[in-house]
């Protein structure tokens, strides 16, 4: 639409937690599997065999980075599929052991919705609370695990506020009670080491497009010793656990992307941390009445989730969008529904601030110059919207509202 | 999901008409709340026309809300300025939606809130001026 990005300038993409740009090197690698090595990896002729072996090589390389058994890696279409497969598959295959499932209160919708489906099948789902910093309360988790619990599902890094969950401690608690742990690690690459064996993770989900890989491919790591039911049946690919023609360009692209991500990790972390620190220092010193959602120290350095008192998140997003800047909001009036973000609700923000937040997520391709322009623009946008707001005078008095 | 706001909505969002406050308004109303996600305050000045009927001489508003909340209130003020209170009371939310060239379904409530705010501001004036 022509009124969007009115200045017709370069896109300033600060929504890297939603998805990332495909790394051109990954794209180049994938091209070969679209145009030359396009055979079906299930075919036993020489062309199929070549693609199959390249795919298995990709599986081994991913397993070595994640420190897990390559046979436990099941390729899927997305982390949404992986989360659905693991949660529903483990619950349904192990109903003889119990009917109780624990998920954290700040899980992605695909985890929450999969769990809700299970409730309709007679499972009991409970949500583990988080503290104001957005970190799972371990003592609550410990209390909530029952004899009937069959699976505990927590994310590694929260997608909205970037907070890092103490997976090692969570794993110890869950295993001490003899239960199984699923970790949605979608936002963790390459910020954290995903040491599946070291951390004692039974199930894990990843998606390539979050780390400069292609969209439409992900993986589920499963502990082969535990029963699991497939979500998609058919030709019997992936040891009968995930049917459907192998997405070989995607799988090979994902393997290459995760290797690039970890091989260039130090440099990458330094880059995004510098951008983040510059951005946050300027925002908090140059814009009044702002606050950060989620712990500053226990978050990945690509994420800032910031609230601007007295104005609404989507209005900020839309006005930035007209200036060529892409950020996100999960607050009411957000893209899809009018409900307040469950993550924002879970960290118990003051009521009048629940709709005033935006998520800014940096990445490999952002530059300091872009961040300078972003902060300059953000200052103007916040000022302009506050001039229109009936709440500006109330910011200091903290007048209370209800809905 | 793309909202695909019309150019008219974006125009009213980026260049809102009649935004601000009126000192000592004849009618005032505040509807919605930041907790619900949107809030509007309306201020009206009422005068008389040639026939001696009450008319909206001036209207201003403040908004805590999304682009469509700001745009619907802006559109509404343009539509009712100069109108008699009786005519202004007849304004329907659908009219604003149409005049903006449409709104995404999930944003219809913004126009409902704007109409409610106007009606309450008129009511406030009428309550204060009961004969």
Interface residues (C-beta under 8 A of the other chain):
Chain A: X1 X3 X4 X310 X311 X312 X314 X315 X318 X319 X322 X331 X332 X333 X335 X336 X337 X338 X340 X351 X352 X353 X354 X355 X356 X387 X388 X389 X390 X391 X401 X402 X403
Chain B: X1 X3 X4 X5 X7 X10 X11 X13 X14 X16 X19 X20 X30 X33 X34 X35 X36 X37 X38 X39 X40 X41 X62 X63 X64 X65 X66 X67 X69 X70 X106 X107 X109
